[in-house]
Amino acid sequence: MAEALVESVIENLGSLFQDQLAIYWGVDQQTEKLSSNLRAIRAVLRDAERKQITSYAVKDWLQKLTDAAYVLDDILDECSIHSTKMHSVDGHISRLSRLHPKDVLFRFHIGKRMKDITQRFHNIHEERLTFELRVGVTEKQAVNDDDDDDWRQTSSVITEPIFCGRDKDREKIVKFLLEDASNSEDLSIYPIVGMGGLGKTTLAKQVFNDHEISKHFDLRIWICVSEDFNVKRILQSIIECTIGQNPNLGDLEARRRKVEEALQNKRYLLVLDDVWNENTEKWKELKGMLECANGAKGTTILVTTRLEEVASIVGTHSAYRLKVLSEDDSWSLFKHHAFGPNREEREELVTIGKQIMRKCVGSPLAIKTLASCLRDETEVRQWENVKKSEIWNIQEESSSSMTGEENSIMRALKLSYSNLKSSMKRCFSFCAIFPKDFEIDKEELIHLWMANGFIKCEGNVEVEDVGNKVWKKLYRRSFFQEAKYDEVGMITTFKIHDLFHDLAQSIMGEECVVIVKGRLTQLPTRVHYSSLLNSGVSGYMTAFKQRLTTALKKVKSLQSFLDFGGIGPVPSNHSLRALQTSSSLLSPLKDLTLLRYLSLRFSQSSEENLNNSICQLPKLQILKLFHCPELHGLPKDLTRLQDLRHIVIDGMDTIQEMPPNIGKLRHLRTLSIFVVGSKPGCGLAELHSLNLRGTLSIRGLENVLNELDAKEANLIGKKELNILELSWDGSGNPKGSNVSVERVLEALEPPSTLKSFQMDGYQGRQFSSWMRSSLVLRDLVNVILSDCENCEELPPLGKLPHLKRLIVSGMKNVKWIDGETYDGVEEKAFPSLEELIVDNLPNLERLLRDEGVEMLPRLSQLTIEDVLNFKVPRLPCVETLDARGIEAGTSFMEGVGENMACLETLIIKIIKGVVVLPDEFRRLGALQELYIGEWYDVEYFPEHVVEGLTSLRTLSIKNCEKLKSLSEGVGHLACLERLWIEKCPELVALPSNMSQLSALRNVSIQLCCTLPDGLQRVPSLRVLFIEKCTCTSLPDWLGDMTTLERLFIWHCEELRSLPSSIQRLTNLSYLSIEGCPHLKKRCKRETGEDWQYINHIPQLFVDGNDVL
């Protein structure tokens, strides 16, 4: 790692000579001596890095070298800034500047500092002679960079490594979940235990995504727990996974109730990955809350852990112990990564490969990592170097807590690391700044590499592309894993296996420290990279900030500080290159003149404050603003920052204007938002020469003066744009101007490489010609068109071969989604579309004008809302339909029954004029979930229709105020597990054959006047939820429901008492009463009038308080 840093410093020293600044400042002798010493040190660095593995003295020497190199790098950076200030317009140093007091003072200080650092490097140079380090000793890199990308075709999508040797393990766990756990009334907890690197997480993911598993469970929730077993955080993650949003609930009780609401009556699979907690009480607390959440029969928690102790604490079943791969499976995995699909397996390489493979002791992680390093090596000597490396003989420092196999795995990972290029070593080891199991943003990491000088442009290859190349190499060698993709197929985030994280931490040592709030200890003075986490521990924030500020001031050369917790101050360390903060006090920023990267998140800072702070940072390359509500525009002096390359803005609808002349930022590559203004220097012409990439959202297009101004944006020339959004606000013709919005749109033609396109508020009658060209839009994957009120026809989107997602909304005149004609039987409309959302298209008649065309062969999700008269076509692959506000409800639902044979989830709401469930619904034999709401006129469900829904597991009926009967057909729903009835006042009785519903476990009755008679005949009911019912008493037959285990009575304000028969419910183990004032008094311990009926229940809660 020191090698790349020293190389960078030598390069910067050369610039000082080249510009004759060293002579001008009188430091030429020190600079020559520094260069001489550094070149001599560089010559032996590879031997030193090899020997530090076994020699602590060499390791200590390398640390001294690294610390000194950072200090010298700071000095050279300051020289660069001062040089820029001194130069006149013609590029030469002004004579007047030499006499300026600031320049005289700078020369004095720089001379003293250069003298000190020169002596420091002289001492380091002398000390290296004692180690007998050999010049030019190199161990051939196990990576041939020239041929690195030839192994497989490059693309934006990188597939995950193959799943090898675990098929039987997966089958056994799936069988347990589908059979053993499925029959359990209690919460099943199944641990998968094994040492690090065996593939526990990969195996759990295969199970989690198994087709049968996804069909079997109503909900699947994945939570990476890691070392911080925080019950509040786990509950919050469950809430976010189930309801798709963060409700920002503060206290534990509020989160517990929300989890109950989300999981109630659901059969769910919860995976808790990478659990380390051995605290029994913490586990009991979480388990108790999940048991109270009242999941359906078969609910299971899958836990992955390295520790047998954890498995014994959490498991309700014997742990599944994951073994190492067999030799045959190990070789299959090694061969796949080392040789690939087309490479010749030479006999001599196979022999050596098998010997290397055996050293990996059956660990998939070690095997694929080492094999990937050998992928492009063809010489026997290179394979022999890996086999004979002395790293195999090292005993890990933490060996007392590691098995022999774990030692072997870590040695294999170290060997893989040692075979990386020196620049890649810095990029990887920097990742120790992130917490374990952190979801790392790929673009963010590359920007941080840039800011810290780990990567630079290579010839004509821009620095961002170099960063992408480095990331790909590390991913291919398994240093990175678990990549996630956005809607256009681009990798957005990834993770690092915790063993690789351990490796990065061991390499960085004291150079990188993760600070956790509440656990601040003495910071080493040689820290260069640090991050701050919020542990959730309550305490005095002010005191913590003061201690942290004091500790950071003692750090000599802090390069990066990332506040992930949003709790820290802005450090005053002058050497900072990268800073992430949520602070609103930004005045310290103006002194951080070496800063390249600034990320403000959830800051309350004002626009003026930001302008005064950041516009004095001459080296700033990356500016990120996330969710800063007080900012209504970018700093007005932003164009002073000529090194800016990326301006990333997210969650900032408040941005109303841009600084003038932003086109002067000639190095700008990302500008995620541009607001067209009416002032000079704020028009689209500012975008003309900017070589933008990634995402561009153009707002305020109503302010465009004319089509020539729009053409000046030169969107067609921005070949690296992936996502484009165009937005008009208001009428689109402000102040009565005669600007043609159609011509403006025509002039905004994008490049043909676009992956995603969104357009809002367009007021023209016709779309542009380029929107009707399949050549221009051929690569589109995602299209959103909204509030284009005057358009009557959409572009021919059905001809786009790669389109996967389409949203069309707010277009009152559109009659069909695609009005094109299709020639021949081979051509299909929307061949790749998987999701279609249609909203507020009142006159939509059908999807295609040409009815005889085969369409949508891959469509799985369809949402239709506020459409008056829509004809449902044949859609054999649709699995989920969400329909709301359909005016011609009867014909629409008949079409659903006739044309969607594979439908599994059906949500139909806000329907008028439908009195009975249509006959065609009986054809929906694959339907598993049916949600009916706001059917204002429906009165009953015909028996012959209901009995056809043979696969139905969930039936939800809400706000059907005229519904009187579900019919005897309900008794034929043998698979029904959950029944939810809400606000159906006329439904006072259930069918007489409810006794046939042996699978029904969960029933919820809400906003009804009474419990419907017949409920007591359900033979195996386990959970009953009663909420906001207006009855004053519950029926005495409640005591006949003897299988009941959990009972919830919430917000029944008129309910006066509990029936005495409740004491007959001997299986009832949990009773929760919330918001029932009369019951609260009557259920008081010992003294309440109803206490005698409920004192046998083991768990009893009233308004969240444990009565027992």
N, C-alpha and C positions, 0 to 999 in steps of 0.2 A: 504494500500500500504506500510505503514511503517513496518508492521509486517514481510513481506518477506525480507525486507532489514535488519532488526535487526536480523532475523534468520540467514541470510547469514554471518553477521558480527560475531555473536556468534560462528558459525562454524569455521570461519577463526581464531578467537582467540584461539579456541581449538587446532588448528594445531600449533600455536605458542608454546603452552604448551607441546604438544606431542613431538615436535622436540627439546625441552629444549632450544629453542632460547631465550625465555623470561628471563631465568636465566642467559644465556650467555651474553645478552646485558644489564642485570641489570634492567629489567623492569618487573620482575615477580610480584612485589607487585602491581604495577599499573594494570597489566593484570588481576590479581585476583580480584581486586576491580572493574575493568571494567566489568568482567564477571558477578560478583554478581549483579551490578546495572542493567546490560542489561537483565539478567534473571528476575529480579523483574519487570522491565519495560515491558518485553515481556508478563508477566502474565496478565497484565491489558490492553494490546493493543486492543483487540477486543472490550472491553467495551469503550475504548477511541475512536475508529473509529466509533462506533455506536453513541456516544454522540457528536462527532464533528459536526454532522448534525444540531444540535440545539444550540451548544455552541461554540462561536467564540474563547473563551479562550482555550478550549481543542484543537480546530483546530490549534491555534497558537502554542500550546505546541507540537503537533505532527509535525509541520513544523520545530521547533527547533530540535526535535529528529532526523528527517530525515536529516537535514543539517549536524548535528554532526556525524551521522552514515556514511554519504558519506566521511567525512574527515577521520574518523577512518578506513574506507575501503581502502582509499588511502594509509594510513600509513602501514596497514597490507600487502597491495600489494607490497609496496616497500621493506618491510621486506622479503617477499617471494623471490623477485628478488635478494636481497643481499645474502640471504641464499644460493641460487643456485650457486652464484659466489664463495662463501667461501668453499663449499664442495669439498673435494678431490675425486679422482676416486673411493675409497672404500666407499664413502657415509658419512665419518666422517669429522668433521671440522679440517682443518690443523692447527697445532700449530703455524706455521709461519704466517698464515692469521690473527691470533689474534693480532699480533704485527704490522701488516701492517698499515701504516698511514691512508689509506682509511677506514679501519675497525674501527680504533680508532675514526676517525672523525664521522663515521656513528653512532657508539654507543653514542657519545655525542649528536648528533642531534636527534636521535630516543628517547633518554631518555627525552630530553626537550619536544618533541612533545607529547610523551605518557603522561607525567605529565600534560600538558595543556588539552589534550582531556579527561583525567580521571577526572579532575576537572569539565570540561564542562558537562560530563555525571552525575557527582555527583549532580550538580545543577539541571539538568533535572529530576533526580530521586527524589530530594527533592520537586520540584515543582509539581510533579504528585500527591503527597500526599494531596495537597489542593483541588483536584477535586473529592475525594472520589470514585475513580475508583475501581470497584470490580474485584477481582481476578477470572479468569476462566469463566467469563460471556461470553457465546457464543450463537449466534443465529444459530441454526442448518443450515449448508450449504444446500441450495436447490439443490445441485448437489451431487449425489452419484457416486464418481469416479470409484469405483470398477465395477459398473454395467453400466458405461457410454456408453460403446460401444455395449451393447446388444440390444439396441432399434431397430437397423437395421443392416443389413450386411455391414461390412466395405469394402470400395473399394477406388480406387484413384479418382473416379468420385463422386462428391457430388452434388446432384440435387438441383436446386433452390427451395425455398418454393412455395407452390401451389398458384395459382391465384384465389382468392376467393372473390365472391361478387361484382365483377366489370365487369361481362359479358355485362350487359346492357350499362354501360358506354363505354366500348370498341366498342360495336355495333353502338352506336350513333356517336362516333367520326369517325369510319371507314365510316359510311354512309355519314357524312359531307364531308370527303375527296374524296370519290368516286363519289358523286353526286353534292352537292352544290358547293364545291371548284372546281370541275372538269370543270364546265361550266363557270368559271370566267376567263376573259382575263387578269385581274390584279393579282398581287401577293396577295394571301390570307394569312392572319396571324391569327391563331386560338389559343388563350391562354387557358391552363388548369390551374385553380387557386384553391388553397386549402391550409390549414395549414400543417405544417410539420408532416410527419409520416402517411399521408393518403394514400400514394401509387401513387403519381402523376408520378414519374419516372417509376414505375412498369407498370402502365397503358400505359404510352407513349411507353414503350418497347413492350408491347403486340400489340399495334397498329402498331408500326414500323415493327414488324416481321410477321404481318398478311399476309397470303398467297395472298389475293386479293390486298392488298396494294403493296406487292413486285412486283406483275405483272403489276399494274397500273402505277407505277412510274419508270422512266428510272434510276434515281439515288435516293438513300436514304442516307442521311448524318446525323450522330449523333454527336452533340457537347455538352459537359458539360461546361456551361459558369461559373456558380457559382458567387461569389461576385466580381470577377475581370472582368468587362465587357470591354475587350480590343479588339477594332475593328481589329487591325493588327493580333492579335492572332487568332481571329475567322476566318478571311480570310485564314490565314495559315492552320488552321484545315480543312477548306473546301477544300483547294488545296490538302492536304495530303490524305483526304478521297476519292477524286475523281480521282486523277492521281496515287495514290498509292506510292508516293515518296515525299520527302521534297526538293524542288528546292532551298531552302535557299535564298529566295528573301528578300532584306533588307527593301526597302522603301514601303510605303503604296500604292503608285501608281502602282508599279510593281506587288504587290499582287492583286490589284483590276483588273488589266488586265488579270492576270492568272486565276482569278475566272471567269471573263467574258468568257474566252476561254474554261474553264472547264464546265460551266453551260449553255452556249449558246445553244439554240434550244432543251434543255432537260427539260422534266417534272420531277421536283425533289421535294422530301420531305425533308425539313431541320428541324430537331428537335433541338431546343435550350433548353437544360435542366437546371433547377435550376437558373433562371434569377432573379437577385436582382436589376439591374440597373434602377434607377428612373430618370436618366438624359435624357431628351427628345432629346437633340442635338446629343448625342452619338447614340441613337437609329435611329434618322433620317439619320445620316451618314451611318450606316450599311444598313438600308433599301434602301437608295438611290443607294448604290453600288450593292445590290442584284437586284433591279429593272433594273439597267443598264446591269446586267449580261444576261438579255434577255432570261429568261427561257420560256419554252413552256406553253401553256394554261393548267391551272390546277395546276401549281406550288404552293406549300403551305409551310408555316413555322408553325410548331407546337411549342408553347412556354409553358414550365411548370414554375410556379412561386408560391410563397406563398403570394405575395403582390397584392392586388386589384389595387394599383396605377400602377404597372407594366403592369397588364392586360389591363388597360384603355389606357395606352400610346401606347402599341405595337399593339393591336388588330384591325384588319379590320372587324372582326365579334365579336359578343357578346361572352364573355368568357364562357367556360364550367366550371361550379363550382362543384368541386368534394365534395361530402358529406361524412360524417362518415358512416361506415358500419351499416346496420340494425342489430338489436339484433340477428336475426336468422343467418345472415351471420357472425356476430362476433362470435357466438357460434360455427359455423361450422369451422371457422379458429382456434379458441381456442382448440376445440376438436381434430382437426387434429394434432396440435403440442403437446398437453398435453398427449393424449392417444395413438396416432399413429394408425396404421391400425388393430392391433391384440390385443391391451390391453383391458381388461375388464373395462367398464365404471361404476364403483361402484357408487351407488346412492348418498352416503354421499359426495364423491369427486365431483360428478356432481353439487350438490347443492352449495358447496363452490366455485367450478370453475366458475359457473355462476355469483356469487357475485364478484369474482375477475375480471371476464371479463367485468362487467358493469363499474368497476372503470377505465377501459381503454378507455372509452368514444368513442368506435367505431374506434379506431386507429389500422390499421393492424400491424404497427410496434410494438406498445406497446403490443398488444395481442399476437403476435407470440413470442415476446421476453420473456414475463412472462410465457407463456404456455410452452415454451421450457425448462425453468428452472424447471418446475414441472414434466417433462416428466417421470423421473425415480423414482419419490417419490411415495411411497405407503401408508404412514401413514397419517391419517387425521390431526394430530398435525402439520405436516410439511406444509400442505396446509393452515391450520389456521394461522400459523406464517406469511405467505405471506399476507393473507387477513387482519390481524390485525396489520401489521407493522406500526410503527409510521411515516415511510417515507411518507405514504399517507397524513399525516396532515401537511407536510411542505409546506410553501409558498416559491416559487422560488425568489431569489434575484432580478431577472430581470422581476418580475411579472407585472411591470408597462407596459411592452410592450408585455405581453403574455396574451392570453385569458385563461379562466378557463379550457377549454379543453386542451390547450397546456401545462398548468401547470400539469394537470393530466397525460399527456403523459410523460413528463419529470420525474415525480415522479415514474412512472412505470419503466422507464429505470433505474433510480437510484436504485430501489428495485432489479432489475435484476442484476445490478452491485454488490450490497451489498451481493448477494448470491453466488458470485464467490469465488473460492479459492484465498487466498492472492497472490500467485504467478501469477495466471491468471489476477488478478487486475493490477499488475505491467505491464504485457504484453499488456493488452488492453490500459491502460492510456498512455503508451509510444507513442501510435499512434497519440497523439496530436502533435508530432513533424512533421507530414506530413501536407501539406496544405489541405484545404477542397477539396473534389472531386478528390483527387490525386489517380492515379492508382498505387497501392502499389504492388511491387513485393513480392510474398509470400516468396520465398527463401531468399530474401534480408532481410525481416523483421525477419525471424527466425535467421539469422546470427547476426542481430543487438541485438536481445534478448540474444543470446549467449555472445556477446561481453560485454554487460552490466551486465551479471551475473543473468539475470532474470530466466534462465532455466539452469539446470545441468543434467548430466546423472543420471539415476535411476537404480542402479544395473547394469544389463547387457544391459539395453536400452540406446543406445547412445543419446547424447544431441540433435542431429538433429531430431531423432525420437520423443523425448519428445516435441520438438518444433512443430512438425507436429501434435502431439496429442493435444497440447494446441490450435493450430490454428483451428483444426477441431471442438473442443468444442466451441470456440468463434463463429465460423461460424454457427454451428448448433443452437446457441442461438441468431442468427441474429445480433450480434455485428459487424460481417463482412458480406458483401453481394457482388453481381455482380461479382462472380468469372468467370474468363476466362480460357479457356483450350488451350493447345498446340495441335499439330497434333497427339500426342500419347495419348491424353486424360488426361494429368496431369494439375492440376491447376497451373497457372503461376501468374496471377495478380488478384486483387480484390479491392473493395472500401469500405469505411465506410460511412454509412448514415450521413448526416450533423448533425442530432440531436445527434447521438452517438458521433460525433466529438465534438459537444458542451459539451457533458457530459465529455469526456476525458479532454478537456481544463479546465473545471470547477474543475475537480479532481486535475489536475497538478498545476493549478494556476501559480505562478511565477517560478515554477520549469522548465517549458517548454515554450520557446519563439520562435515564428517564426519571423525572421527578413526579412523585404522586402526592397530591394534596393530603396533608395530615401525616406524611411520612418523610418530611424534609430532614435530611441528615447533612453532615458536612460535605460540601461539594469539592471534589478535587480541583485544584487550581488549573490543571492542564485539560479541563473539559473543553472540547471544541464544538460538540454537537449535543443539544439537549432538547427534551420535550417535556411538557407538563400535562399531567392527567388529573382529572377530578375524580377522586375515589368515591365520592358520595358521602364521605365522612363529614358530619356537621361540625362547625367550629367557627372561630372568629376569623373571617376572611381578611380583615385589615391586618391583623397580627401576622397571618401567614404571608401576605404580600410583602410586608416589611422585612420579614426574615428572608424571603426569597430574593428581594431586591438587594439586601446586604450581601447575601451569598453570591449572587451573580456578579457583583462589583469586584469580587476578589478573583474572578476567573480572568486569566490573562489574554486569551485569544479565542473568544467565543465566535464561532462562525455561523451557526444556525440555532434558532430558538423557535420551537413550534408549540404554541399553547393550544392543545387539543381540548382542554377542559373549559376554556373561556373564562379563566379565573385569575390570570396572572397580569402583572404590569408590563409595560414596554421596557425591556432592558436598555441600559445606557451604554452597553459595550460597543465601543467605537468600531470594533473589528467585524461586527455582524454583516453577513452576506444575505441571510434569509431569515424572515420573521413572519410568523403567523400569530395574530393577536385579536382579541375582542375588545380591547381597551378603547375607551372614548377619549382618553387623555393622550393625544398624539404629539404633543409638543416635543418630547424627547426624540422623535423621528428625525428632526432636521439635523441632528448631530451624527446620525448614522450614515455618513457620506459614502461608505463602501457598500451599502445595501443594494442588492440586485433583485431580491424577491420580497414582495410585501403582500400578505393576504390578510384582509380585514373581514372578520365574520361576526355578524350580529353586533356590530359597533354602533353606538349612538352618536358618533361624532358628526359634527356639522360639515357642510360643504366648504365653508371658509376655513375651518380648522384643518380639514384635509388638504386644502390647497396650500396653506401656509407651511404645512409639514412636509409633504412629499415632493413638492416642486423644487426642493433644494437638494434632491438626491440624484446627482449626475449619473450614477452608474445603474439606476433602476432599469431592469429589463422586464420584470413581470409584476403586474398590478392586478390583484384579485379582490373583488368586492362582492360579498355574499350577505344578503339580508341586512342591509344597513338602511333603516327606514328614514333617517333624517337627510339622506343624500338625494337631491332632486336633479343633480347633474354632476358631471365630472369636473375636476379642478380646472379653472379657466386658464391656468398657466401650464397645462399639461404638456404642451408642445415644446417646452424647454427641455424635457427629458428625451433627448435624441436617441438614447439607447433602448427605449421601450420596444419590446417585441410582442408582448401579450397583454391585452386588457380584457380580463374575464369578468363578466358581470352576471350574477344569477340571483333570482328572487328579489329583483329590484324594479318593480313596476313604477316606482316613484320617479325614475329617471325621465326627465322631460326635455332636456337639451344637452347638446354636446359642446365642448369647447371649440372655438373657431379654429379653422385651418388645421384640423387634425391630420390632413393629408401630408403635412410636413414631417410626420413621424414615419420616415421612409423605411425604417426597419420593421415596422409593425406587421406581425403575421396573424395575430388574433385580435379581433374587435367584435365581441359577441353581440353587442347592441350598438346600433347607430340610429339616432333620432334626427330626422331631417328638420332643420330649423329654417326660419324665414330671414334670419340675419345674415349679413355677408360672411362667407367662410364656413357656413353651416349646411350647405347644400350637398347633393349627391356627388358633385364633382370632386369632393374631398376624397372619395373612395377610388378615384380613377387609377392612381399609380400604386395603390397599396396591394401587395401580393398576399391577400388574406387567405386563410385556410380554416378548416374546422367548421364552426357555426357562425352564421351572421344573421342577425335579426334586424331588419330595417323597419323602423316605426315612423309615424308622422308623414306618410307618403302624400297626404292631402296638402302638404306644404311645397310639393314639387312645382316649380315654376312652369316648366314645359317639358316636352319629350326629349329635347336636346340635353337638358340638365339630367334627365334620367339616364340617357345613353352614356353620359359622361361617367356614370358609376362604374362602367366597364365590368359588369358582373360576368359577362361571357368569358373574360380573360382570366378570371380567378379559378384556375383549373383544380385547385386543391380544396375548394369549398365542398363540404359534405352535406351540410344542413343549411337551408335558406328559409327565412320567414319574412313575408311581406305584409305590412299592416297599414290600413287606412283608419283614421279615427274620425267619426262624424260623417258629414255629407260627402267628403272627398273633394269638394269644390269650395274652399273657403273664400269668404269675401266676394262671392259672386263672380269668381274668375271663370275664364272660358277654357281652362286646362282640360284636355281630353284624358280622362283616366285610362281609357282603352289604349291610347297611344303611349301613355306613360308605362303601362304594363308591358306593351310590346317592346319598349326600349330596355326593359329590365330582364332581358333574356339571360338565363344563368348558363353555366357550363354544363355539358352533357354528362359530367361525372357526378352530378348531384345524387345523393341517396335519399334525402328527405326534403319535402317541400310543404310549406304551410302558408296559407293566404287568408287574411281576415279583413272584413269590411270593404272589400272591393265593390264599387258602385257601378261599374260598367255593365252593359247588356251582354257583351260577348267577351269570351276569354281570348287571349292573344293567340296568334298563329303558332308560336313556339310551344304553347301548352297543348296544341293539337298535334304536335309532331312526336311520333314515337321514337324518333332518333334523338331528339333533345332530352327526352325524359326516360330513356330506355333503362337507366340504372336505378330508377326510383324504387325504394322499398316501402316508404311511408308517405302518405299524402293526407293533408288536412285542409279542407276548404270550408270556411264558416262565414256566415253573414254576407254573402255575395247576393244581396236581395234581388237585384235586377236581372240576374242571369237566368236564362230559360233552358240552356243546355250545358251539360258538363263536357269537359274534354274527353276524348276516347280513352279513358283510363283502363278499360277492360283489355286493351291491347298491350299493356305494359307487362313484360314477361316476368319481372321480379317483384311486383307490388304485393306486399304481404298485409299491409294495414291501411284502411281507408276510412276517413271520417268526413262526413258531409253534413252540415247543419245550417239552419237559418236561411234557406233558399226557397221562397214561397212559390216560385214559378216552375220549378223543375218537375218533370213528369216521369223521367227515368234516369237511372244512374249512368247508363251508357246508351247513347243513341246511334252508335255506329252499326254498319252492316258487316256481317261476317260471311266470307265466301268459303264454301267447302265444308265437309263434315269433320275435317281434322282440326279446324281452328276452334279453340275454346276461349270464352270470355273470362277474364280474371283468372288465369291459370294458376297463379301462386297465392292468391288472396286467402289469408287465414282469419282475419278479423274485419268486420264491416260494422260501422256505427252510422246510423241515419237518424238525425234529430231535427224536428221542426221543418219538415218538408211536407206541408199539408196537402199538396196536390200530387204527390208521388203516386204513380199508378203501378209501376212494376220496375224491376231492376234493369232489364234490357228492353229496348224498343223492338228488337228483332227476337221474337218469341221462340223461334225454332232452333236456337243456338244452345249447345251444351255450355254450362257456366259453372263457375265456382267449385271446381272439383276438390279443393282443399279447404274450403271455408268451414271453420269449426265454431266460431263465435259470431253471433248476429245480434245487434241491438237496434231496435226500431222504436222511435218515440215521436208522438204528435204527428201521426200520419193519418189522413182521413180515410182513404180508400185504396188500400194496397193489396195487390194480388200476389199471393205467396207462390213462388216458383218451386220446382223440384230441387231440393237441397239435401241430398242424401247423406252428406258428411257433417252437417251441423250438429254439434253436441250441446251447445248452450244457446238459448234464445231468451232475450230480455225484451219484452214488448210492453209499451205503456202508451196510453192515450190514443188507442186506435179507434177511430170513429165507426168504421164498418166492422164491428167486433165479431159478429157471427161468421161472416164470410172469411175473415182473416183467420179465425181459429179453425174453421173447417179446412182451410188451406194448410195450416200447420199440421193437422192430423193426417192429411193426405200426403204431404210432401217431405216430412222430416222424420223418417223411420228410425234414425240413429239418435234422436234427441234424448239426452240424459238429464238436463236441467232446463226447466221451463219456468220463467217468471212472467206473469201477465198481470198488469195493473191498469187501473182507470179504464174500465170498460162499461159502456152503457148499452142497454137494450137486449142484453143476453139474459134469458130467464133460466135456461138449463145448460148444463155442460154439453157441448156439441157431440154428436154421435162419433165423429171422426177421431175424437180423442182416444177411443178404445184401441186404435191402431198403435198407440205409443207404448209398445211393449217394452222398450228399452229405457223408458223414463224412470229416473231414480228420485228426482226432487221436483216437486210441483209447488210453486208459490203463487197464490191467487190473492189479489188485493184490490180494493175499491171496485168490485163488481157490483154496481149499485142496484141492479135489477135481478140478479140471479136468485132463484128460490130453492132449487134442489139439484142434486147430482143424480142422473139416472143410473139405475143399478147396472144395466148392461154396459154402460160406458166405464164406470168406475172399476168393475171387475176385470176390464181389459188391461188395467195398469199393473201388470203382474210383477214388475220389478221395483215398484215405488217403495222408497224407504223413508222419505220425508214428505209430509203433507202440511202445508201452511195456508191458512185461510184467514184473511184480515179484512176488516171493514166491509163486510158483505151484510148489510143491515136487514135485507129481506130474506136471507137464507134460512130455511126452515128445516131442511132435511139433507143428510148426507147419503141416504138410501142404504139398503142392505148390501149394496155392492162393496161397501167398505170392509165388510167381513171377509171378503175374498183377497184382501191385500196381505198376503202371507208374509211379505218382506217388510211391511211397515214397521219402522222403529220409532219414529217421532211424529207427533201430532201437535200442531200449534193452531189454536183458535183464538182470534182476537177481534173484539168489537163485532160480534154477531149476536145481537140481542134476541132474535127470534129462534135461535138454535138452542132450545132448552132440553133436547133429548138426543142421544146418540142411538144408532141402530141397535136392534136387539141382539144381533149376532157379534157384538164386540168381543165376546168370549173366544172367538176364533183367532183373534189377533195375538198369537203367542209370541211374536217378535217385538211387539210394542212395549218399549221400556220407558219412554219419556213423553209426557203430555204437559202442555202449557195452555192455561186458560187465562186470557187477559181482557179487561174492559167488557166483561159480560155481567149480566145481572145475577147469574147463579151458576153453579157447577152443573153441566148438562147430565141428566139422568142417563144411566147406561155406562158411565165411566167406571163404576164399581165392578163391572163384569170383565174388565180387561184382566187376563189371568196372570200376567207377569210384569205388571207395572212397577218400576223401581223409583221413578222420579216424577213428582207432581209440582208444577209451578203455578201459583195463583197470584195474579197481580191486578191491582186497580179494579177489582170487581166491586159492584155496588151493593151486594147482598149484606144483610145484617147478621146472617148466621150461615154456617156450613151444614150440609145435610148429614143426618146421623149415619147414613150408609158409608160415610168416609171411613168408619171403623171396619168396614168389610174389605178394604183394600189391603189385605194382610201382607202382600209382597212388597209394599212400599218401604223404601229405605231412606229416601230424602224428600223432605217437604218444605217448600218455600211459600210463604204468605207475605206478600209485599204490597204496601200502599193500599190496603183495603180499609179505608178510613171509617167506613160505616159498620165494619164487622165488630159485633158486640162481645162475642165469646167463642170459645172452641167447643166442639161437641164432646161430650163425655166419652163417646165411643173411640176417641183417638187413643185412649189407653189400651185398646185392643191391638194397636199396631206394634206388635212386639219386635218386628224387624226394622222399625224406624230407628235409624242411627243418627239422623241429622235433621234438625228443625231450625229454620231461619225465619224470623219475623222482623219485617222492616216497615216503618211508617204506618203502623196500626196502633193509634193512641189508646184505644180501649183494651186491646190485647196486651199492650205493654204493662198496664196496671194489673191485669188479671194473671199475667204470667210471672210476676215477681217471685223470686225464690222464697219458698216456705209460706209466705203470706198471701200470695195471689190466689184468687178463687179457682183458677184453672190449673194451678201448680200440680195438684194431685193427678191430673190427667197426663201430664207431660214429664214428670220427674224421672221416668224410666228411660228417657232418651239420652244417650251418651254425650251428644254434642248439641247444645242448645244456645242459639244466638238471638238476642233481641236488640235491634238497632245497632248491630255490629259488635255488641258486647257479649262476651261469654258469660251466660247466667250461672253456669256451674263453676 
